[in-house]
């Protein structure tokens, strides 16, 4: 249950036309204020997720193709620094999860990052953070389509044009993203999570069976540009916070959201460390990204084949998120949101097709799309996963607790929030620099292929 909160009304923007900080006496009050409202008489009910299913959704979305780059991150900086970076960023992501969840509970009307942007920065903030969410979700969908392309190519010995593999993979991704509620997708996420766990275990077994322990480095001395890859890869691997508001909005009991976050970050951090260490220790400095491609062919096929359900469902979750943001924006407080209307379903299907089509065109038509994913991660994931959480805490403390006095009285948390903002900015700028340099180097070396090539 919510604790009673004494708050002072203020004039910051609100989606509901009243003060943003609400005096939440209990979940009953929360459900009167949140985006979906009371659903007893609605045909389509969104708020049906348990925290256990939210944990499964979070894991299916986050623990996916991003983890396949982590062994190569260890090869860049060495075993010990690589482990420290993965564990630190995982703990940091848990901390920012807590701040995001607290912000959502204090602002039930927030459905997505765009709504949060309205509260913090006004209309411009809403449009900017909404745009970033959609762009990153579409790019992440494209990343999963490329992962599916690689998997299908490995299984068939690349007998078809790569564009065809991507097209084949796009169709089930689109179909799985069609359900209107996340509850319907959550049950598909259970086999998705199982598939990435088993695929990871198969990959580690393949490395242990086919390779002797390699000559690995505890610490590697390298330049900043190369070393920072060991940061950008884990940042992308943990990049799921941009979906948290949408997930919590569809929970039966949003006060349980932190339980799901604990499960997610504990599992993700542990699994990432074990997977990265095992692959790096056995394969050594030559480990590829994605890591499964470092294995002998039969082990590649086994690992990629088992991981396909995860790539597919993760892509569906991302495209569903992009479509859901716009759909709720269009039909907030409208019957089309809660009823099976022709208009509602027509717009929903159009948005789903649009997001998946955009991801497909980007994945096959932009030769440097892999690098563009890195740019999107630097521009948006650095803020959504890390930096902006500091702004959430500072804003609520400023408004609710007495402006400068609140920051002074709670200076350790204020300092951490400022540090979080600075860290997000640093990851954004440094990540952009590193990725742009990689693009320049790729063009200079002739590695970039023509658009829509096989």
C-alpha positions as CSV (number, residue, x, y, z in Angstrom):
1,X,0.0,0.0,0.0
2,X,1.0,3.6,-0.5
3,X,2.1,5.6,2.5
4,X,0.2,8.8,3.2
5,X,2.2,11.7,1.6
6,X,1.7,15.3,2.6
7,X,2.4,17.4,-0.5
8,X,2.1,21.0,-1.5
9,X,0.2,21.7,-4.8
10,X,2.3,23.4,-7.5
11,X,1.9,24.6,-11.0
12,X,4.0,22.2,-13.0
13,X,2.4,20.7,-16.1
14,X,0.1,17.8,-15.6
15,X,-1.6,15.4,-17.9
16,X,-4.8,15.3,-15.9
17,X,-5.3,19.1,-15.5
18,X,-4.6,19.2,-11.7
19,X,-1.5,19.3,-9.6
20,X,1.1,16.7,-10.6
21,X,2.0,15.5,-7.1
22,X,-1.0,13.7,-5.7
23,X,-1.9,13.0,-2.1
24,X,-1.9,9.2,-2.6
25,X,-3.7,7.6,0.3
26,X,-3.8,4.1,-1.3
27,X,-3.9,2.2,-4.5
28,X,-7.6,3.1,-5.0
29,X,-6.6,6.7,-5.4
30,X,-3.7,5.7,-7.7
31,X,-6.2,3.9,-10.0
32,X,-8.4,6.9,-10.2
33,X,-5.6,9.0,-11.5
34,X,-3.5,6.8,-13.7
35,X,-3.8,6.7,-17.5
36,X,-6.2,3.7,-17.8
37,X,-8.4,4.7,-14.8
38,X,-11.1,2.3,-13.5
39,X,-11.4,-0.7,-15.8
40,X,-14.2,-2.7,-14.3
41,X,-16.6,-1.9,-17.2
42,X,-14.0,-1.8,-20.0
43,X,-13.8,-4.4,-22.8
44,X,-10.0,-4.2,-22.9
45,X,-8.3,-4.2,-19.5
46,X,-4.7,-3.2,-19.4
47,X,-3.9,-3.3,-15.6
48,X,-3.7,-7.1,-15.3
49,X,0.1,-7.8,-14.8
50,X,1.5,-9.3,-11.7
51,X,5.0,-8.3,-10.6
52,X,6.2,-11.8,-11.5
53,X,5.1,-11.4,-15.1
54,X,6.5,-7.9,-15.2
55,X,9.9,-9.4,-14.1
56,X,9.6,-11.9,-17.0
57,X,8.8,-9.1,-19.4
58,X,11.7,-7.0,-18.2
59,X,14.1,-10.0,-18.6
60,X,12.8,-10.9,-22.0
61,X,13.2,-7.3,-23.2
62,X,16.7,-6.6,-21.7
63,X,18.5,-9.9,-21.6
64,X,18.8,-10.5,-25.3
65,X,21.2,-9.8,-28.2
66,X,23.0,-7.1,-26.2
67,X,24.7,-9.7,-24.0
68,X,26.4,-11.3,-27.0
69,X,28.7,-8.2,-27.2
70,X,29.9,-8.5,-23.6
71,X,32.7,-11.1,-24.0
72,X,34.3,-8.8,-26.6
73,X,34.1,-6.0,-24.1
74,X,36.2,-8.0,-21.7
75,X,38.7,-8.6,-24.5
76,X,39.0,-4.8,-24.9
77,X,39.9,-3.9,-21.3
78,X,40.7,-7.2,-19.7
79,X,38.9,-9.6,-17.3
80,X,38.9,-7.6,-14.1
81,X,38.0,-4.2,-15.4
82,X,35.4,-5.8,-17.7
83,X,33.7,-7.5,-14.7
84,X,33.8,-4.4,-12.6
85,X,32.1,-2.3,-15.4
86,X,29.3,-4.9,-15.9
87,X,28.6,-5.2,-12.2
88,X,28.8,-1.5,-11.6
89,X,26.5,-0.6,-14.5
90,X,24.1,-3.4,-13.3
91,X,24.0,-1.9,-9.7
92,X,23.7,1.6,-11.1
93,X,20.7,0.4,-13.2
94,X,19.1,-1.0,-10.1
95,X,19.5,2.3,-8.3
96,X,18.0,4.3,-11.3
97,X,15.2,1.7,-11.5
98,X,14.2,2.6,-7.9
99,X,14.1,6.3,-8.7
100,X,12.0,5.7,-11.8
101,X,9.5,3.5,-9.9
102,X,9.2,6.1,-7.1
103,X,8.6,8.8,-9.7
104,X,5.9,6.7,-11.4
105,X,4.2,6.0,-8.0
106,X,4.2,9.7,-7.2
107,X,2.9,10.6,-10.7
108,X,0.3,7.9,-11.7
109,X,-0.7,9.9,-14.8
110,X,2.8,9.2,-16.3
111,X,2.5,6.4,-18.9
112,X,5.8,6.9,-20.7
113,X,9.0,9.0,-20.8
114,X,7.2,11.6,-22.8
115,X,4.7,12.2,-20.0
116,X,7.6,12.4,-17.6
117,X,9.2,15.0,-19.9
118,X,6.1,17.1,-19.7
119,X,6.2,17.2,-15.9
120,X,9.9,18.1,-15.8
121,X,10.4,20.3,-18.9
122,X,7.0,21.2,-20.3
123,X,5.7,20.5,-23.8
124,X,9.1,20.6,-25.4
125,X,10.3,17.9,-22.9
126,X,7.3,15.8,-23.7
127,X,8.0,15.8,-27.5
128,X,11.7,15.3,-27.1
129,X,11.5,12.3,-24.7
130,X,8.6,10.8,-26.7
131,X,10.6,11.1,-29.9
132,X,13.6,9.5,-28.2
133,X,11.5,6.6,-26.9
134,X,10.1,5.9,-30.3
135,X,13.4,6.2,-32.1
136,X,15.2,4.0,-29.7
137,X,12.4,1.4,-29.7
138,X,12.4,1.2,-33.5
139,X,16.2,1.0,-33.6
140,X,16.2,-1.7,-31.0
141,X,13.6,-3.6,-33.0
142,X,15.9,-3.3,-36.0
143,X,18.7,-4.7,-33.9
144,X,16.6,-7.7,-33.0
145,X,15.8,-8.2,-36.7
146,X,19.5,-8.2,-37.5
147,X,20.1,-10.7,-34.7
148,X,17.3,-12.9,-36.3
149,X,19.0,-12.5,-39.7
150,X,22.3,-13.7,-38.3
151,X,20.6,-16.6,-36.5
152,X,18.7,-17.7,-39.6
153,X,21.8,-17.3,-41.8
154,X,23.8,-19.5,-39.4
155,X,21.1,-22.2,-39.4
156,X,20.9,-22.3,-43.2
157,X,24.6,-21.8,-44.0
158,X,23.7,-18.4,-45.5
159,X,22.1,-19.9,-48.6
160,X,19.7,-16.9,-49.0
161,X,20.1,-13.2,-49.4
162,X,20.4,-11.5,-46.0
163,X,17.5,-9.2,-46.8
164,X,15.2,-12.3,-47.2
165,X,16.3,-13.6,-43.8
166,X,15.4,-10.2,-42.3
167,X,12.1,-10.1,-44.0
168,X,11.3,-13.7,-42.9
169,X,12.1,-12.7,-39.3
170,X,10.1,-9.4,-39.5
171,X,6.8,-11.2,-40.1
172,X,6.5,-13.2,-36.9
173,X,8.0,-10.2,-35.0
174,X,5.1,-8.0,-36.3
175,X,2.5,-10.7,-35.5
176,X,3.7,-11.1,-31.9
177,X,3.6,-7.4,-31.3
178,X,-0.1,-7.1,-32.3
179,X,-1.8,-7.9,-28.9
180,X,-3.1,-4.7,-27.4
181,X,-2.1,-5.5,-23.8
182,X,1.3,-6.5,-22.3
183,X,-0.4,-9.2,-20.4
184,X,-1.0,-11.1,-23.6
185,X,2.6,-10.6,-24.6
186,X,3.9,-11.7,-21.1
187,X,3.0,-15.3,-21.6
188,X,5.1,-15.4,-24.8
189,X,8.0,-13.9,-22.8
190,X,8.2,-17.0,-20.6
191,X,9.6,-19.2,-23.4
192,X,11.6,-16.2,-24.6
193,X,13.4,-16.0,-21.3
194,X,13.9,-19.8,-21.2
195,X,15.4,-19.7,-24.7
196,X,18.0,-17.0,-24.0
197,X,19.1,-18.8,-20.8
198,X,19.4,-22.2,-22.5
199,X,21.2,-20.5,-25.5
200,X,23.6,-18.9,-23.2
201,X,24.3,-22.2,-21.4
202,X,24.8,-23.9,-24.8
203,X,27.2,-21.2,-25.9
204,X,29.2,-21.5,-22.7
205,X,29.2,-25.3,-23.1
206,X,30.3,-25.0,-26.7
207,X,33.2,-22.8,-25.7
208,X,34.3,-25.1,-22.8
209,X,34.1,-28.2,-24.9
210,X,35.8,-26.9,-28.1
211,X,38.4,-24.5,-26.6
212,X,41.1,-24.9,-24.1
213,X,41.5,-22.1,-21.6
214,X,42.9,-19.2,-23.7
215,X,45.6,-16.8,-22.9
216,X,43.5,-14.0,-21.5
217,X,44.5,-10.7,-19.9
218,X,43.6,-9.6,-16.4
219,X,44.0,-6.0,-17.5
220,X,44.5,-4.6,-21.1
221,X,46.2,-1.3,-21.7
222,X,44.5,0.5,-24.6
223,X,43.4,4.0,-25.8
224,X,40.2,5.7,-24.6
225,X,38.3,5.3,-27.8
226,X,38.8,1.5,-27.8
227,X,38.3,1.1,-24.1
228,X,35.0,3.0,-24.0
229,X,33.5,0.2,-26.1
230,X,33.6,-1.8,-22.9
231,X,31.1,0.8,-21.4
232,X,28.8,1.3,-24.4
233,X,28.2,-2.5,-24.9
234,X,27.0,-3.0,-21.3
235,X,25.0,0.2,-21.4
236,X,23.1,-1.2,-24.4
237,X,22.8,-4.6,-22.7
238,X,21.0,-2.9,-19.7
239,X,19.0,-0.5,-21.9
240,X,15.4,-1.2,-20.9
241,X,14.3,1.6,-18.6
242,X,12.6,3.5,-21.3
243,X,9.8,0.8,-21.1
244,X,9.5,0.8,-17.3
245,X,6.7,3.5,-17.1
246,X,4.7,1.6,-19.7
247,X,5.1,-1.7,-17.9
248,X,4.2,-0.3,-14.5
249,X,1.1,1.3,-16.0
250,X,-0.2,-2.1,-16.8
251,X,0.4,-3.7,-13.4
252,X,-2.4,-4.7,-11.0
253,X,-0.3,-3.5,-8.1
254,X,2.2,-0.9,-9.2
255,X,3.7,-0.8,-5.6
256,X,5.2,-4.2,-6.3
257,X,7.2,-2.9,-9.3
258,X,10.5,-2.8,-7.4
259,X,10.3,-6.5,-6.8
260,X,10.4,-7.1,-10.5
261,X,13.3,-4.7,-10.8
262,X,15.3,-6.6,-8.2
263,X,14.7,-9.9,-10.0
264,X,15.7,-8.3,-13.4
265,X,18.9,-6.6,-12.3
266,X,20.1,-9.5,-10.1
267,X,19.5,-12.0,-12.8
268,X,20.8,-9.9,-15.7
269,X,24.0,-8.8,-13.9
270,X,24.8,-12.4,-12.7
271,X,24.1,-13.9,-16.1
272,X,26.0,-11.3,-18.0
273,X,29.1,-11.7,-15.8
274,X,29.1,-15.5,-16.0
275,X,28.4,-15.5,-19.8
276,X,31.0,-12.9,-20.6
277,X,33.7,-14.5,-18.4
278,X,33.3,-18.0,-19.7
279,X,33.3,-17.0,-23.3
280,X,36.3,-14.7,-22.9
281,X,38.3,-17.2,-20.8
282,X,37.9,-20.0,-23.3
283,X,37.8,-18.1,-26.7
284,X,40.3,-15.4,-25.7
285,X,41.0,-12.0,-27.3
286,X,39.6,-13.2,-30.6
287,X,36.1,-13.6,-29.3
288,X,33.7,-12.1,-31.8
289,X,30.6,-9.9,-31.3
290,X,28.0,-11.5,-31.4
291,X,29.8,-14.1,-29.2
292,X,28.0,-17.1,-30.6
293,X,29.7,-16.5,-34.0
294,X,33.0,-17.5,-32.3
295,X,31.8,-21.1,-31.8
296,X,32.2,-24.0,-34.2
297,X,29.5,-24.2,-36.8
298,X,27.3,-26.9,-35.1
299,X,27.5,-25.0,-31.8
300,X,26.7,-21.7,-33.5
301,X,23.6,-23.3,-35.0
302,X,22.5,-24.7,-31.7
303,X,23.0,-21.5,-29.8
304,X,21.5,-19.2,-32.4
305,X,18.6,-21.6,-33.1
306,X,17.6,-21.8,-29.4
307,X,17.9,-18.0,-29.0
308,X,15.5,-17.2,-31.9
309,X,12.4,-17.0,-29.7
310,X,14.1,-14.4,-27.5
311,X,15.2,-12.3,-30.4
312,X,11.7,-12.4,-31.9
313,X,9.8,-11.5,-28.6
314,X,12.3,-8.8,-27.7
315,X,11.7,-7.2,-31.1
316,X,8.0,-7.5,-30.6
317,X,8.2,-5.8,-27.2
318,X,10.2,-2.9,-28.6
319,X,7.8,-2.3,-31.5
320,X,4.8,-2.7,-29.2
321,X,6.3,0.0,-27.0
322,X,6.7,2.5,-29.8
323,X,3.2,1.9,-31.0
324,X,1.7,1.9,-27.5
325,X,3.2,5.3,-26.7
326,X,1.5,6.9,-29.8
327,X,-1.7,5.0,-29.3
328,X,-2.2,6.1,-25.8
329,X,-1.2,9.7,-26.8
330,X,-3.9,9.6,-29.5
331,X,-6.7,8.0,-27.5
332,X,-6.0,8.9,-23.8
333,X,-9.5,9.0,-22.0
334,X,-11.2,7.9,-25.2
335,X,-13.4,4.8,-25.7
336,X,-11.1,3.7,-28.4
337,X,-8.5,2.9,-25.8
338,X,-10.7,0.5,-23.9
339,X,-13.2,-0.8,-26.4
340,X,-13.0,-3.0,-29.5
341,X,-13.8,-0.2,-32.0
342,X,-13.0,-0.2,-35.7
343,X,-11.1,3.1,-35.3
344,X,-9.1,1.8,-32.3
345,X,-8.0,-1.5,-33.9
346,X,-7.3,0.2,-37.3
347,X,-5.0,2.7,-35.7
348,X,-3.3,0.1,-33.6
349,X,-2.6,-2.3,-36.5
350,X,-1.4,0.7,-38.6
351,X,1.1,1.7,-35.8
352,X,2.4,-1.8,-35.3
353,X,2.9,-2.3,-39.1
354,X,4.6,1.2,-39.3
355,X,7.0,0.5,-36.5
356,X,8.0,-2.9,-37.7
357,X,8.3,-1.7,-41.3
358,X,10.5,1.2,-40.2
359,X,12.7,-1.2,-38.3
360,X,13.0,-3.5,-41.3
361,X,13.9,-0.7,-43.7
362,X,16.5,0.7,-41.4
363,X,18.0,-2.8,-40.8
364,X,18.4,-3.7,-44.4
365,X,18.7,-0.3,-46.1
366,X,21.2,1.5,-43.9
367,X,24.7,0.0,-44.3
368,X,25.9,1.5,-41.0
369,X,22.8,0.5,-39.0
370,X,24.8,-1.4,-36.4
371,X,26.6,1.9,-35.7
372,X,23.4,3.9,-35.7
373,X,22.1,1.6,-32.9
374,X,25.2,2.6,-31.0
375,X,24.4,6.3,-31.6
376,X,20.8,5.8,-30.5
377,X,22.0,4.0,-27.4
378,X,24.4,6.8,-26.6
379,X,21.8,9.5,-27.2
380,X,18.9,7.9,-25.5
381,X,19.7,4.8,-23.4
382,X,22.4,6.8,-21.5
383,X,19.7,9.1,-20.3
384,X,16.7,6.8,-20.0
385,X,18.7,4.1,-18.2
386,X,20.9,6.3,-16.1
387,X,21.0,10.1,-16.4
388,X,17.4,11.3,-16.3
389,X,16.7,9.4,-13.1
390,X,18.8,12.1,-11.3
391,X,16.5,14.7,-12.7
392,X,13.4,12.8,-11.5
393,X,14.6,12.8,-7.9
394,X,15.8,16.4,-7.9
395,X,12.5,17.6,-9.3
396,X,10.3,15.8,-6.8
397,X,12.5,16.8,-3.9
398,X,12.5,20.4,-5.0
399,X,8.8,20.6,-5.4
400,X,7.6,18.4,-2.5
401,X,10.2,19.0,0.2
402,X,11.1,22.6,0.1
403,X,13.4,23.5,-2.8
404,X,17.1,24.1,-1.9
405,X,16.4,23.1,1.7
406,X,15.4,19.7,0.6
407,X,18.6,19.1,-1.3
408,X,20.6,20.4,1.6
409,X,18.9,18.2,4.1
410,X,19.2,15.1,1.9
411,X,22.6,16.0,0.5
412,X,23.9,12.4,0.0
413,X,20.9,11.6,-2.3
414,X,21.1,15.0,-3.9
415,X,24.8,14.4,-4.7
416,X,24.0,11.0,-6.1
417,X,21.3,12.4,-8.3
418,X,23.6,15.1,-9.7
419,X,26.3,12.4,-10.2
420,X,23.7,10.4,-12.1
421,X,23.0,13.3,-14.4
422,X,26.7,13.9,-15.0
423,X,27.2,10.1,-15.7
424,X,24.4,10.1,-18.2
425,X,25.8,13.1,-19.9
426,X,29.3,11.6,-20.0
427,X,28.1,8.3,-21.4
428,X,26.1,10.2,-24.0
429,X,28.9,12.4,-25.3
430,X,31.7,9.8,-25.0
431,X,29.5,7.1,-26.6
432,X,28.6,9.4,-29.5
433,X,32.3,10.2,-30.1
434,X,33.4,6.6,-30.0
435,X,30.6,5.5,-32.3
436,X,31.1,8.3,-34.9
437,X,34.9,7.4,-34.9
438,X,34.0,3.8,-35.6
439,X,31.8,4.9,-38.5
440,X,34.6,7.0,-40.0
441,X,37.1,4.1,-39.6
442,X,34.6,1.7,-41.2
443,X,34.2,3.9,-44.3
444,X,37.9,4.4,-44.5
445,X,38.6,0.7,-44.4
446,X,35.9,-0.2,-47.0
447,X,33.9,-2.3,-44.5
448,X,30.6,-0.5,-45.3
449,X,28.5,-2.3,-47.9
450,X,25.9,-0.8,-50.3
451,X,22.3,-0.2,-49.1
452,X,19.9,-3.2,-49.5
453,X,22.8,-5.5,-50.4
454,X,22.9,-9.2,-49.7
